Amino acid sequence: MKKVIFMSFMALAMVVSITSCREDKTQKEELIEEMQDKDADIKVKDRANDTKIKMETEDKKVKIKEGDDGDTKIKIKEDDTDS
């Protein structure tokens, strides 16, 4: 009986430690994944002092600009035309 309790406790400890180590995704990462799932056209410009990412689908445009100082600017434009 001691072995069953010990194994249950160890399994619980392992589950808690694994779930607490998960990283939360940033808004930038979530947008990139979402646009990749929608088969967006993705263009990346890597310059000396900043990086620009442009993603475009039929109904949504996303622009992400990230500077060397860590500042990230995100612009989202959605077409809300009803046919």
Backbone torsions as a table, in degrees:
resi	resn	phi	psi	omega
1	MET	NA	-36.4	179.2
2	LYS	-62.7	-37.7	-178.4
3	LYS	-65.6	-40.1	179.4
4	VAL	-64.9	-43.8	179.2
5	ILE	-65.0	-43.6	179.7
6	PHE	-62.3	-45.3	-179.7
7	MET	-65.3	-37.6	177.2
8	SER	-64.3	-43.6	179.2
9	PHE	-63.5	-42.9	-179.5
10	MET	-66.3	-39.7	177.7
11	ALA	-63.9	-42.4	177.6
12	LEU	-62.8	-43.4	179.4
13	ALA	-62.9	-39.4	179.3
14	MET	-66.4	-42.9	179.3
15	VAL	-62.8	-43.3	-180.0
16	VAL	-64.9	-42.4	-178.3
17	SER	-68.1	-36.7	-179.6
18	ILE	-70.7	-43.4	-177.9
19	THR	-71.7	-27.2	-179.8
20	SER	-78.1	-15.4	-178.5
21	CYS	-90.0	-4.6	-179.3
22	ARG	-65.1	141.4	178.4
23	GLU	-93.0	141.7	175.1
24	ASP	-83.8	139.9	179.6
25	LYS	-81.8	145.0	176.3
26	THR	-80.3	166.9	179.0
27	GLN	-61.2	-36.7	179.1
28	LYS	-61.2	-48.0	-179.8
29	GLU	-64.4	-39.6	178.7
30	GLU	-64.4	-42.1	179.3
31	LEU	-65.3	-41.6	179.9
32	ILE	-62.8	-45.0	178.7
33	GLU	-63.6	-41.9	179.6
34	GLU	-61.7	-44.3	-178.7
35	MET	-70.9	-33.4	175.6
36	GLN	-65.3	-38.8	178.4
37	ASP	-64.1	-30.0	179.7
38	LYS	-90.4	10.6	-180.0
39	ASP	55.7	50.4	-179.4
40	ALA	-78.5	154.9	170.9
41	ASP	-77.7	122.6	-175.8
42	ILE	-118.8	126.8	177.9
43	LYS	-123.7	131.8	-179.6
44	VAL	-120.8	127.3	174.7
45	LYS	-116.1	117.2	-180.0
46	ASP	-107.8	108.7	-178.3
47	ARG	-104.4	-179.2	-177.3
48	ALA	-64.9	-38.6	-175.0
49	ASN	-118.8	3.4	176.9
50	ASP	-161.7	167.4	177.0
51	THR	-127.8	132.6	178.7
52	LYS	-118.7	133.1	177.3
53	ILE	-123.1	124.5	177.4
54	LYS	-117.5	126.6	179.4
55	MET	-128.0	137.3	-175.1
56	GLU	-144.5	131.6	169.6
57	THR	-119.1	-174.3	-179.1
58	GLU	-63.7	-33.2	-174.2
59	ASP	-119.7	5.6	-177.4
60	LYS	-150.2	138.4	176.0
61	LYS	-126.2	132.8	179.8
62	VAL	-129.3	131.8	175.5
63	LYS	-123.3	130.2	178.8
64	ILE	-125.0	127.0	178.2
65	LYS	-122.8	123.7	-178.5
66	GLU	-124.0	121.9	-180.0
67	GLY	-89.0	167.3	178.4
68	ASP	-64.1	-25.6	-178.9
69	ASP	-81.5	1.6	176.3
70	GLY	95.6	-4.6	178.2
71	ASP	-72.2	132.1	178.6
72	THR	-122.2	128.1	177.0
73	LYS	-116.5	131.4	-178.0
74	ILE	-123.7	128.8	176.3
75	LYS	-121.6	129.2	179.9
76	ILE	-123.3	128.6	177.2
77	LYS	-127.1	122.0	179.8
78	GLU	-114.9	136.1	175.3
79	ASP	-86.3	119.6	-178.8
80	ASP	-107.2	42.8	179.6
81	THR	-85.4	127.8	177.5
82	ASP	-99.3	128.2	-178.5
83	SER	-99.6	NA	NA
